[in-house]
Amino acid sequence: MSKINKYDAIVIGGGHNGLTAAAYLARAGKEVLVLERRHVLGGAAVTEEIFPGFKFSVCSYVVSLMKANVMRELMLPHFGLELLPLESTFTPLENDYLMRTADADQTYREIARHSTRDAETYMRFGPRMGQIGMAVRPILETIAPNAIRPSLSDLSNLKNLLNHVKNLSSEQFEYLTKLMTMSSADFLDEWFEFEPLKATMSASGIIGTFMGPRSPGSAYVMLHHYMGDIDGAFRAWGFQRGGTGGVSMAIARSAEHFGATIMTESSVEKVIVKNGKSVGVALENGDEYKSDMVISGLDPKLSFLKLLEEKDLPSDFVQSIKNFRIRGSSGKVNLALDGLPNFTCLPGEGHHLRGAISISPSYDHLEKAYDDAKYGNFSKKPFMDIILPSMLDPEMAPPGKHVMSCFVQYAPYNLKGGWNDSKREAFGDAVVNTLAHYAPNIKDLILHRQVLTPADLESTFGLTEGNIFHGELTIQQLFSLRPAVKWADYTTPIKNYFQCGSGTHPGGGITGSPGEMAAKKILGILK
Amino acid sequence: MIYKNNFHAETQLKLSPFFERTSKLNESQEWRRWSGYLSATNYELSHENEYFAIRTKAALLDISPLYKYIIEGPDTQKYLHRLVTRNINICKIGQVMYTPWCDEDGKVIDDGTVQRLSENTFRITSAEPNLEWLQYNAMGLNLKIKDDSKNTAALALQGPNSRKILNTVAKDSLDQLKFFWMINTNIKDCPVSISRTGYTGDLGYEIWIDPKDALTVWDILLEKGKSYGITPTGLHALDISRIEAGLILLDVDYISSRHAIIESRKSSPYELGLGWAVKMNKKNFIGKKALEKELARGPEWEFIGIEIEWDQLEKLYREAGLAPGLPSTAWRTSTPLYYNNQQVGYATSGAWSPILKKYIALGHLKSNFAMNGTILDFEVKIEHFRKLTKAKVVKTPFFDPKRKRSCPK
């Protein structure tokens, strides 16, 4: 038990957003306590040595959207943030492949092998999306206004945003509208013709979402993934040295540097509410901590339906949170490997193993995978986004050995008959078999296999229904609607109770943004 | 008609003893000239992975183009003690000292390392040819100076995994080798000396090899280093890391006093941030008198690090409708630095530091403005128009990991 039991602020959940909020509050001189249920920090941004000598970025595995000002303001590079470049995307096909790299000419030639038109379009597409990403940035960096009863500052925010929208070119406005409404497949069809290219690009529109590439709304998710930048380069992805947990640890060290107290293995049972005001938290072990404010980094379902009593909340709000869509659609398979996979279409070791490997040969492959999930099954031939972290950071595995991270979709939370051990293994088999179709030696290399189903993501990491974004990134639950109308500015119907997780604006991914903006709202820096 | 050509001038660029390997590995076929050698700019199409090899894995650089001199004979210690600004009398066998050396006016000619190979044998490395200066100052002394540049091949192995790799290939353990010390050992029956030195500011070593063994050593390093992420690395990556480490580069950050046409182009060690390497308690050394005077009145210039502040830079780019444009490689163009609209200095090299997430630069500043924390204006060109953006004077090195100096327990 911590020595003092009265704090200025208590943050529930030591995930990267909770830690970010804690760091900002501590930086402003507040006495902050972070309570983490697990024995490790990071939430879904965590590195664990699941198999001796092999370090897994257990859940989240790449970083792109981490905000540059958060890195600077919290001095994260000083505390261990080191992002290694993930330079390429490799899509294995039958007897062929598609490869996109950091070099424009090489990528041009590689796409031109399949379609000259696409190769040329591709060169225009990236910069356009980057400009759109930039155009959307101010929206992401504004506290979502209360659309029903806007405050004065909401009105000024809205005015600024409207001015900003007015300044968009007609082309930007067109694309933005299309991206907000269309399916990623439809959107990409307007640009490209080579199916594997389109499919691979559309894949970022389905990640973490219970939608297929042909589902309307998936284009926005694609845009969300385009808004990341590393060192000013939009659409750049990075890998944290030592695994994704390194990002969380850097934030935690920063928070501690500024004076925050962090306690692990401290599971919060309830937020204590008195007269409509939160006054502290009660732990599962019976300990209680008092605090002037409580900030939850958990998803909206847990923040409101588990940590609070329904009776303390307005019923329309409870209804909104119940309706908040948080369907889990993905699983994660982490492999400890004895060597490197050998792809039939591009044998041997090369740069292609140092970037992302995408199992997305066609829209049909993705859409069929989604079909399985629609009817309560995991995909027999899933979509996968794979990286080999040990190719970027050899310390992730013993010399000569490798770790492989497979993000797998789809695995519905509501599996027919429910998830159990044998279903989990069957899901793991489907992943390995799909992979073995392209890299047959994979089966002989596996030293250890960790399979995480949405049910595991929920029970181990507290992600309701296993949704990696704390709620889907679809238009009806973004911005002023995330997680619920009137309560999108990190406040809640309970006085002194705030939210700072990915279930708030601007949403999921390792951004630090909800944590940062919630803290700044609380501190009165952002209005 | 066929000419029999007896003309033997070295008309072609020189090839390092490792060229047989490096030429085949260099996918980008981008080369720079370094002391008349072809030297890889980057092996891959982009230098990013090579940069991160230096900071997170192990980078292998061919540094054979360095100028190397062997000085041997009973008077060598006395001679070097007078030649350079560091105290060579306390340099033990197996020790390495980084030092500048000056002309009589106390202006820097070059900088490099002095390695004590035995009681009376030293190796000195330099960026430019120094044979004439070395010989000129050796007159009447009992020693021999040999230009060893071609007779010693050299590799730098830099990065957190460099020690692990060397421990798997070298006969002796590197665990106890301290920063700026060296040992003689063998790599696969090839005698080599390994110094714990480098130009990256990271844990790293330089390996001094007989050219006939060059390929053997290269091959075994690549083979055994593979699982530790060994990466052949070119000059682009090196340039960023040496700026992060705050290490100066001749002809970029300063000009040798032997080549400066005008007085103002020359710099004293104090003006290059090398005051720590000038040992005034030495009885005598070349340039001491002039440096004593300079020390008394204070140097006119200082060599400083600056951080270009992000918010204003981002704002300027945003006004142009662009995301912040950061240099992807290190630049070397002299860039004005202002204080209150008055130019008070110039930056000589700069880079975006991928590991610090900061835009950093090295430069010369009039001493009155060189206090840490001073806010300057740094000139940037955004869409062809010159703008001023804020930059702060900070101390160097920008990046200084513990592993650079530490030994495993």
Boltz contact constraints between the chains, C-beta under 6 A:
constraints:
  - contact:
      token1: [A, 71]
      token2: [B, 357]
      max_distance: 6.0
  - contact:
      token1: [A, 77]
      token2: [B, 356]
      max_distance: 6.0
  - contact:
      token1: [A, 77]
      token2: [B, 357]
      max_distance: 6.0
  - contact:
      token1: [A, 82]
      token2: [B, 355]
      max_distance: 6.0
  - contact:
      token1: [A, 84]
      token2: [B, 52]
      max_distance: 6.0
  - contact:
      token1: [A, 85]
      token2: [B, 48]
      max_distance: 6.0
  - contact:
      token1: [A, 102]
      token2: [B, 46]
      max_distance: 6.0
  - contact:
      token1: [A, 103]
      token2: [B, 45]
      max_distance: 6.0
  - contact:
      token1: [A, 106]
      token2: [B, 45]
      max_distance: 6.0
  - contact:
      token1: [A, 134]
      token2: [B, 323]
      max_distance: 6.0
  - contact:
      token1: [A, 231]
      token2: [B, 326]
      max_distance: 6.0
  - contact:
      token1: [A, 231]
      token2: [B, 352]
      max_distance: 6.0
  - contact:
      token1: [A, 231]
      token2: [B, 354]
      max_distance: 6.0
  - contact:
      token1: [A, 232]
      token2: [B, 323]
      max_distance: 6.0
  - contact:
      token1: [A, 232]
      token2: [B, 324]
      max_distance: 6.0
  - contact:
      token1: [A, 232]
      token2: [B, 326]
      max_distance: 6.0
  - contact:
      token1: [A, 241]
      token2: [B, 56]
      max_distance: 6.0
  - contact:
      token1: [A, 393]
      token2: [B, 56]
      max_distance: 6.0
  - contact:
      token1: [A, 394]
      token2: [B, 57]
      max_distance: 6.0
  - contact:
      token1: [A, 394]
      token2: [B, 228]
      max_distance: 6.0
  - contact:
      token1: [A, 394]
      token2: [B, 229]
      max_distance: 6.0
  - contact:
      token1: [A, 399]
      token2: [B, 227]
      max_distance: 6.0
  - contact:
      token1: [A, 400]
      token2: [B, 227]
      max_distance: 6.0
